[in-house]
């Protein structure tokens, strides 16, 4: 039986074990030293009248962290540690890709500017204007007037003599070598 008890007796069966001595009580024979198979009477709870409500006892608290919970936490920590490095690499690659895309957009802008400039240089009028401005080219029959800056303009307006330009460094060096040579010959 699942409850661990032997087979139960049916009510009204008159089977009686007869091993050993028997005792006669009334009309039935009961073996001596044998137990009756009846269940004991259920016990009743007694309530103490006048002492107040029953006292409750505190049940022991279960452990806060069971073995399964500990294993589960260890597995989660291991997974978190396993995924941190690939996640860091992924984020670094994403930022590198964004930087390269920004560099590529800047280079495309430079290329577009250079193409616009190339289109300008293909225009003959722009080419002539640049030749006149930068190389001082003149069309046949045109007269040019070239104004050069006067280096003594500041001195002529004040009325004083212009200061002598300083000697070049190599002239100063050469003069000092000559002076040293003349002293050694004397």
Phi, psi and omega in degrees: 000150182293332183278355178089001178267161178284185179296142182274155178271145176277144177294140177092357179278145185247034179281133179221135178285142181231051176262132179084204184283152180240155180234141183254126175230109181068236185262352183250155177255130180238128179293149181281138177081003178265154180262151174277151185267020180275154180280150177290155181293140180296143180275145179260147175279137177256136180255129177283112182278131176092351180265358177099188183291160181293144183279128179269142176257147181279127177283146179295138181284139177291158179298143183289326185236111179275173180296319179296318180295321179296315179297319180297319178295318179298319179295317179296319179295318179297318178295319179297317178293326180291329183268350183292315182295310177300325178294319178296319178296319180298314181294324178294319179293323178297317179291325178293320178297317179297319179296317180294323177294322177294318177297320180295319178296320179295319179293323177296323178294318178297319179296318179296319177297318179294325178292321176296317179295322178295321178296324177296318182290341176282344179281125183295326179293318178296322179296318179295318181296320178292323179294319178294318185286314187266327184251000179059039175283149182229143176287152178299134179094349178270147176256140181249150175232116182248120181258120178259145179290141180271117181289337181261019183295320180291324181287325182287332180281335181271341178088000179262167180286143178292146179288146180290139179294146181292152179293152176286155186296323182286332174292319178297319179296314181295319178297322178291328177291318178298316181297322179290326179290321180293322179294323181287334178282334181281000000 
